[in-house]
Amino acid sequence: MTKQEIKELLTRDFFEDFAKQCATIIKAEEDEETLFELLCDLVGRDKGRLALLGLSKSAEVNRAEFRAAYVFEYTYLSDPEFLEKRVEEFAALFPQVKGESAKRHFSKIMAHLLGRIDNDKYHNQLEVVAASCVDWVINQKVRVAVVVWAVECLLTLKARYEWLPEILDEILDNLTENPTAGMKVRLKKWKFYRH
């Protein structure tokens, strides 16, 4: 499949199990690489490349970015080794994500990926990821699911960057103020990791 064909697949009317079915199609065609390239184009917001895909309006790009990230999560989880070979590229892409909905999928993928790779090998690249996660967590517009996965990333990375533990403690303290029921469950889990 070409990027254009994947873009057309992703911009169809939404249906039940959309991401799972799209991921199945892309995997059957062995076009995970093309999906990743499309995701890079969408996140990077390269106007020339987006114009070639027929995407010119910000809302169209945000929608396509979200759907590409959603489908990419499914393809990643079914074959994590694909992204383990592209850690540097994914880490560089991570802070560029604009769409609030896409951030959930990126942070979830990154939280999972951090548990599979040698984080020391990518020390410099992952520091940018940690900084982005902090920015996402303190942004009032970011959704709870993004906060959850971003904090999971920070917990994994906190011992690697001397600036991170104090900030993470402050973040966790702030999250304890008027938490939702779901956040209370996460906070209990995270308190175990704080000590």
Sequence and secondary structure as in RCSB ss.txt:
>XXXX:A:sequence
MTKQEIKELLTRDFFEDFAKQCATIIKAEEDEETLFELLCDLVGRDKGRLALLGLSKSAEVNRAEFRAAYVFEYT
YLSDPEFLEKRVEEFAALFPQVKGESAKRHFSKIMAHLLGRIDNDKYHNQLEVVAASCVDWVINQKVRVAVVVWA
VECLLTLKARYEWLPEILDEILDNLTENPTAGMKVRLKKWKFYRH
>XXXX:A:secstr
  HHHHHHHHTS   TTHHHHHHHHHHHTT HHHHHHHHHHHHHT HHHHHHTT  SHHHHHHHHHHHHHHHHHH
HHH THHHHTTHHHHHHHGGG   HHHHHHHHHHHHHHHTTS GGGGHHHHHHHHHHHHHHHH TTS HHHHHHH
HHHHHHHGGG TTHHHHHHHHHHHHTSS  HHHHHHHHHHHHHH 
